[in-house]
Amino acid sequence: MVGGRRHRRRHRGVAAATAAGVGAALVCTVAVTGCSPTGPAGASRGSDGAGGPDVADSADPTAGPGAGGGRGGERTADGDALTAVRRAADALERAGTSRTRTSVRMASGGTRVTVRGAGGFDYARRTGRIEVTLPRGPSGAEAGEPLTQVFRRGALYMKNRGAGVPADKWVRVEAAALPDGNLVTSGATDPLTAAELLRGTDELRYVGAESLHGTAVRHYRGTADLDAAARTAKGPARAQLAAAARGFAGDAVSFDVFIDGQARPRKVQHRFTFGTGADAGTEGGSSGTDDSGRGGAGGGGGAGGPGADATVTSTTEMFGFGAPVDVALPSAEHIYTGRIATP
């Protein structure tokens, strides 16, 4: 599904961003120096940590968007479906609020690290709160200790950050100032940003009708173009996705999305690869991954070796639409302004 767009740009600094936030627990484990989105078969295997297995496991790495079926009964989605997926963020805004579950999972060689979160989001106000649980690793906070994240119109507030930040203080970060636009840096992709990225959908296949936690959904698999998403996103998401488009080595992001009968996204899963080799992300170079998502001969090197790529799978689920969501922003005196230690 994904063509040769993955290495149009050289990665510039996502490693620095991940070291600054919760994402350090995922990515600093493998000394990240570069990244690029993956094709549909680039996902790591196993549980996504937010409800069910990695939905890319059944993807056909060679399937194209041609007319007619695809492997496993997939077929090219029609225009109405493409419109619904591109407008998933609008459907969330109409829904008002929901509860959310998140997971950001890193896999590199034999290493598996997952950050899980749960909370709620007010889509009309573009405000939400997620409590993430950190894994054991170089994150700056104790393993298993919850870290509170508040999202407010492009700003991210984190409490219990660790790494020299007083326990009663919050750290404030502008998401658009991070090289990945905070797609994975904080350890949670907020549901509205996950849906805004779908505005850039340029290839879409219908996988089939399924049931997700008792709700009938339509499962689609496709790719989204970061540049296109940034141009068409609303509000602060435009600057966030523009930052991601500049920061990642390529434009195409593979995803799976589950849409309910009211056109609301119930689950979105995006897949990225962070190249850890010295030449990872170099324009015109090899991706360093084979069709199974393991390290290939070029780019990042063989799986499990020093240059093995790290696959990051971000999963966001939305449920409990209409639930009350009350998010209080920290006051100015509770914002930490000192130096933040990074791993």
N, C-alpha and C positions, 0 to 999 in steps of 0.2 A: 504494500500500500504506500509505503514511503519511498520517494525517489532519491535523487542525489543531492538534496538540499541540506543535508545534515551538517556539512562543514563549510558553509558559505562564509562564516565568520569565525574568528578565533576567540575562544573564551577569555573573558577579562575579569577575573577576580571573584567568582562565586565562592571560592574557598575562604576568602577573607570574610565574606558575609556569614557563612555558616559558622565560622569560629566565633563570631560576635553574638550568636544567639543559641537557642536550644539545639539547632541543627548541628552544632559542634559535636553533640553526642552521637550523631549519625556519621557525619562525614569526616571529622578529624580522626576518626578511628583508622582511616585508610589514607591519610595525608593527601587530600584532594588538591589537584592543581589545575583541573580543567573539567568541562562538562559539555554534554550535548544531549538533546532529546533522543529517544530511541524509537524504532519502529514498533509495530504491534507485537512482535515476538520478543522484544527486548526486556520483558518483565521478568523479575526473579520469581522463583517458585515458592509455593507455600501460602500460608494464611496472610491476608492483607491486614489483619488486626482490627478491622472495622466491620466485620460481618461477612464471612464466607471466604473462599479461596481466591487467589489472584485470578481475576476474570480473563486475563490474557493467555492463560494456559492453553486454551483451545484455539488460539490464533494460528492461522496459516501464514508462515513467514514469507511465502512466495505469492500469496494471493494478491491480485490487482483489482482495480475497481471496475473491471469490464462488465458489460451487460450480462444479465443472467445470473445464475447462482454463484456460489463460492464454496469453499470447503466447509463441510459441516452444515450445509443448508444456508449459509450466508448469501445475501444478494444485495445488489446496489440499492440504497435507500431512495425513496421517491422525493420529489421536491418539497412536499408538505413535511416530511420527516426532517429534512435538512433545515427547513425554516424553524421547526419546533426546537431542534437541538441548538441552533444558533441563538434562539430567543429564550433559552433556559433561564438566564438571569432575570429576564422580564417576568417570567412565570413565578420566580421566587419573590420578586417585589410585589406582585399581585397577591401572593399568598400571605404576605405580611411577616410572619415569624415561623420559626420551627426549632426543634431540638436538632442537635448534630452530633455525630461521632466521626472522629478522624483517626487516621494512622499515616505515618510516614515511615517507610521501611527501607533500610539500606541493606544491600547484599553485595559483598565483594569477596570472591574466593570462598573460603569457608566461614566468613564472618557474616552474621545476621544481627542487625540492631533495629529495634522498632520503638518509635515514640507514639503513644496512643493518647487520644484526648476525647473529651465530651463536654457539651455545653449547649448554648442556645444562641440564636441570631435573629436580629430585627432587620429585615432586608430593606424596608422603607427608609430606615434611619442609617443603614449601613453600619450597624453597631452590633457587636457580639462579644461573648465571653466564652472561653474554652479553658478547661483545666487539663493540662497535659501531664502525663506521668513519664518521667525520664528513665531510660534504661541504665544499666551499669556501664559507666564509661567516662571519658574526659569531658563532662558537661559543665562543671562548675557547681553543680548541686548534687545532693545525695541521691543515689539510685533509689527509685521508687517514690521520691518526694514530689508531690504535685507542684506544678508551676502554673500560676494564673496568667492568662493572656487576655487582654481586652483589645478589641479591634474597633476603631472609630474613624471612618472616612479617610482611610489611607494611613492612619497612625497606628502603631502597635505599642501597647503598654505591657510590660512583663513584671510580675512580682515573684519573689523567691528565686531570683535569678542566680544567686550565689556569686562566686568569683569576685568577692570583695564588696558586693552591694549589700548594704544593711538590710536586715530582714523586713523592716517596716517601710522600705522604699521601693518605688517603681522605676523601671527603666523605660524611657520613651524612645521609639525609633520610627523614622519615616520610612514606610515600606518601599517607596519609590527610590530611596537612597541606597537600598541594598541591591547588589548586582543581579540578583534573581527576582527582584520585585517582591520578595518574601513568599515565593511559591513554596519553598521547602525550608527556608532558613530557620524559621521559628519552631519547626517540628510539627506544624499543623497548617494545612491549606484551608483557609476559611471558605465556607460554602459559596459565598457570593463571588469571590475571586475565581474559584474553581469553575463556576458557571460562566463567568465573564470570558474566560479563556475559550470557551466553546463558540463564541461569536466568530472566531477565526476558522471554524470548521470548513475544510475544503474537500475532504473525501469522507464518505460515510457509507457504511454497510449495515443492513438490518440482520441481526443475529437471530432474533426470534422473540416470541412471547414467553415471559417467565413470571415467577412469583417471588417477590422480595419481601421477606418478613410478613407474608400474608397479603401483600398488595400486588395486584396485577400490574406488570410493567412491560414495556417494550425495550429490548436490549439492542443498543447500537454500538458499533465499533468504528473508529475513524481516526483521522489526524486533523489537528488544528494548526494553523499558521500563526506564530506569535506576532508577526508584524500586522497581519490583518486583524487579529484580536485587539491589538493595541489601538488601531485606527478606529475601531467600531465600539470599543468598550465605553461604559458610562462612568462619569464621576472620577474618583481617584483611581479606579481600576485601570484607566487609560495610561496614567503615568507608571503604575506598577508593571503593567504588561510591556510597556515601552522599555522599561529598565531590563526586564527579562529578555526581551528581543535583542537588546544590545549585549547582554551578558552571556547568553548561551551561544554555543558554537554554531548552531543551526536553527532553523525556523520551525521545523515540524515537530509537534508533540503528539504522541499517540495517546488514545484514550478509549475508555469504555464508559457509556452512560446508560442509565436506566430511567426511562420516562414513564410517569403514571398517566392515568386517563385524563387528568387535568393539565397535561403538558408540563408538570413539575418534575424536575430532576430529583430522583430519590437516591441515586448513588452515582458518583463520578470518580473515575480512577485515571490518573495521569501517570505516565512513565518517563523517567529521565535516566540518562547515564552520565555519571561523573567520571571522566577519564583521569586515572591517577598516574599514568606514565608521563615522562618528561615531555613527550611530543603530543600528548593528548590534546585534542581540539585543534590541531594545526590544520589550516585551510588546505584542502585537497588531500589530506592524509586518510589512512584507514581508521575506521571507527574503533577497532580493537575488540569488537564483539562479533560472535557468530550468530546464526539464526536462533540459537537457544538462549541468548542473553549471556553466554559465557565468554570469557576473553578469547579473542581470535589471534591470528598471527601478527596483525599489524597494530598500530596505534598504541593502545594501553598494554599490550602484551598478553601472555597466557593467563588463564584463570588461576587464581591462587598465588601467582607470583607477585613480585614487587610492583609491577605495572598493571595489575589486573584492574579492570574497570569496576566502579561501584554503581550498581543499579539502584535507583531510588524510585519507589512506587508510592505515590500519594493517593490515599483513598478518603473520600468525604461522603458521609451519608446524611441525608435529611429526612426527618420523620417528625411526628407530633406537630403538624402544621396548625398554627393558630394558638399554640401554647404561649402563656405569658412569658416575656423575656424582659427582665429589668436589669439594665447594665449601668453601673455607676462609674464614672470616670474618676481617677485619682486627682486630688487637688494639687495645685502647684507646689505646695510645701512638701508633698510626698514624692515628688519626682527627684530621682538621684541625678546629680549633675557632676559627680566625680568621675575619676578614671575607672574604666571597667577592665578587669583582667580577663584575658582570653587564654584558652588552653594552648 
